[in-house]
Amino acid sequence: MTILVTGGAGYIGSHMVHELADAGEPVVVLDNLSTGFRFLIPTSVPFVAGGTGDRPLVGEVIAHHRVSAIIHFAASIVVPESIADPSRPIFLGEIYISLETARFQARTARRPYGREVAHLTIHGLLHLLGEDHPTPAARRRMAALEASLLTSLRARVAALTPEVV
Ligand SMILES: NC(=O)c1ccc[n+]([C@@H]2O[C@H](COP(=O)([O-])OP(=O)(O)OC[C@H]3O[C@@H](n4cnc5c(N)ncnc54)[C@H](O)[C@@H]3O)[C@@H](O)[C@H]2O)c1
């Protein structure tokens, strides 16, 4: 029953790691050290160097450390980089969202643009967590997970991104 902190060597993530370790919670950190520092993590906390997009590695970390919860801080904080060119995907710790796809889906399905951005984000997050849709049954399972997460997160997404919802 370990908590995996992605981006745990970063500014926010390392504070979380210290809080959890001080509270006696088993923790493991996954970080590619692109902007983080190994020395920010207590030496008692297991550290795995690698990216959140490395599915086999993430799966191995989850299985080996018996991870029961994930706190995800692995991301780029440089907002201008993400919004400077709207045709480029937004980087969210190896979740890439195509705003053009979101716009296209919103237009063709006549759904709000912000909903499609949220949908694609959750879709990417589920992939990151190991979900996939190679078969119709898996596609239905993923769609159900997305719908359930969207329902519970919609209010928060609306509060965070009122300009696109
Ligand atoms: N710093 C703030 O004031 C602040 C405030 C609110 C929210 N946030 C959010 O918290 C999150 C972390 O911000 P931060 O300030 O700690 O940034 P940070 O750059 O200090 O930390 C990000 C960490 O993630 C790691 N990382 C990046 N991509 C990775 C990947 N693909 N795989 C594994 N590790 C990866 C980096 O090496 C780094 O250690 C961001 O989503 C940010 O938007 C930050």
The ligand as a Gaussian input file, in Angstrom:
#p B3LYP/6-31G(d) Opt

LIG

0 1
 N        5.052000      25.711000      -8.509000
 C        3.838000      26.205000      -8.231000
 O        3.668000      27.277000      -7.618000
 C        2.611000      25.428000      -8.605000
 C        1.353000      25.906000      -8.170000
 C        0.201000      25.191000      -8.500000
 C        0.305000      24.031000      -9.270000
 N        1.519000      23.613000      -9.691000
 C        1.551000      22.410000     -10.487000
 O        2.255000      21.386000      -9.804000
 C        2.928000      20.573000     -10.763000
 C        4.416000      20.508000     -10.431000
 O        4.925000      21.836000     -10.433000
 P        6.357000      22.154000      -9.819000
 O        6.382000      23.628000      -9.541000
 O        6.646000      21.218000      -8.704000
 O        7.268000      21.886000     -11.102000
 P        8.723000      21.240000     -11.142000
 O        9.238000      21.465000     -12.529000
 O        9.557000      21.720000     -10.006000
 O        8.398000      19.708000     -10.930000
 C        7.980000      18.856000     -11.951000
 C        8.709000      17.563000     -11.729000
 O        8.238000      16.618000     -12.661000
 C        9.352000      15.982000     -13.281000
 N        8.884000      15.574000     -14.605000
 C        8.484000      16.349000     -15.653000
 N        8.068000      15.586000     -16.667000
 C        8.189000      14.297000     -16.256000
 C        7.884000      13.046000     -16.845000
 N        7.387000      12.969000     -18.070000
 N        8.129000      11.919000     -16.139000
 C        8.645000      11.979000     -14.887000
 N        8.951000      13.135000     -14.273000
 C        8.723000      14.281000     -14.945000
 C       10.467000      17.010000     -13.287000
 O       11.768000      16.460000     -13.361000
 C       10.233000      17.688000     -11.934000
 O       10.907000      17.030000     -10.884000
 C        2.654000      21.208000     -12.151000
 O        1.549000      20.551000     -12.719000
 C        2.289000      22.621000     -11.794000
 O        1.484000      23.215000     -12.778000
 C        2.670000      24.272000      -9.375000

